[in-house]
């Protein structure tokens, strides 16, 4: 088994923060960072192999035998840490069919694990309109309060966000995000805030072309540690060393990715600290883990 540590790409955002130390990252340039793209081969934010300083995108293309021998034309997963000091815009993501046709990119199903949040935190997760006509009426009246559904969340919750789901992370809600490798986001509402003196662009029509009516879908797992989420796009498991001594493969996959979210320890003898991420390559059934540590494992099932 190969263990390859990955260095993140840091993305500046107007809603970001300079405070990243408590998440395990060093903001060397003291910039307002919103996202750490911790394992990414997307051209808009490339992460690198730690030891070789090679872009993951290049490593994937030159070593495809580790990743399914041509099953994936592009590296299919993108993982992030999101650390907002302000509310994110209310957004919608497209599915594969729409994104490939109009954006030359993957669709964007995604999932969140709440790493930390203030007490009584809420996110926007869905809308209340029963039809597109009602949706339009609420937008025309700028009745955002009645349009958007809010959901109370707590540290340790898992939330799945399918394409077409209206959503927004709110201020000081720190999130691990796993998604398809896509950077297609349609901004539906942005609190009328300014960037460089201008309101940021909204894409209401594209949003409506992807939103589903009515919105009755919800997938939230409270206190998700020790539980597995599995879909055709990706699977996720939150490992806690106080409950397990090793990680066992739950599904057959070509490779597994991981991110340490708490503590420190060793994984198959390799030292890991909070904030570290890696890709595990090769054929294995279980992984030995030592130390007081919490790890998010994620993969695509065969």
Secondary structure, DSSP 8 states (H G I E B T S, - for coil): -EEEEEE-EEEEEEEEES--GGGT---TT---EEEEEEE---TTS--EETTT--BHHHHHHH-GGGGTTTS-SS--EEEEEEE-SS---EEE---HHHHHHHHSS----EEEEEEE--TT-EEEEEE--SSHHHHHHHHHTT-HHHHEEEEE--TT-EEEE-TT--EE--TT-EEEEEEES----EEEE-TT-EETTEE----HHHHHHH--SS-----EESS-TT-EEE-SS-EEEEEETTT-SEEE-SS-EEEEEEEEEEEEEEETTEEEETT-EEEEES--SEEEEESSEEEEEEEEE-
